[in-house]
């Protein structure tokens, strides 16, 4: 039976002799960095209630004036 050789390591210590705690911290950091990879984001539709642009002027908000309160909820 021919067993293929194991793949080369992804991380290699080239200097020093890290102890178990230091290696665990390194692996935890690499896992955290891989979890934050920008290419793996899921598109979650944003709620209109959470859209901060609704409260800014220039996007159809009523101009300040006597009747602005009437139109404030129609944006």
C-alpha positions, 0 to 999 in steps of 0.5 A, spaced: 500 500 500 502 506 497 501 512 502 501 519 500 506 523 503 503 528 508 502 535 505 507 541 507 505 545 513 502 551 512 505 555 518 513 554 519 517 557 525 523 559 522 527 562 528 526 561 536 523 555 539 516 557 541 512 554 547 505 551 547 502 557 549 505 561 544 503 556 538 496 556 541 496 564 540 499 564 533 494 559 531 488 563 534 490 569 531 491 565 524 484 562 525 481 569 527 484 573 521 481 567 516 474 568 519 475 576 517 476 574 510 473 580 506 471 575 500 467 570 504 461 576 507 454 574 506 449 579 503 444 580 508 439 585 506 439 591 510 433 593 514 430 600 512 429 602 519 436 601 520 438 605 514 442 612 517 441 615 510 433 616 512 435 622 517 440 626 513 438 632 509 438 632 501 435 625 500 428 627 500 427 629 507 422 635 508 425 642 508 425 646 515 419 650 515 412 650 518 409 644 515 415 640 516 413 635 521 407 633 517 412 630 512 417 628 516 414 621 516 413 620 509 420 619 507 
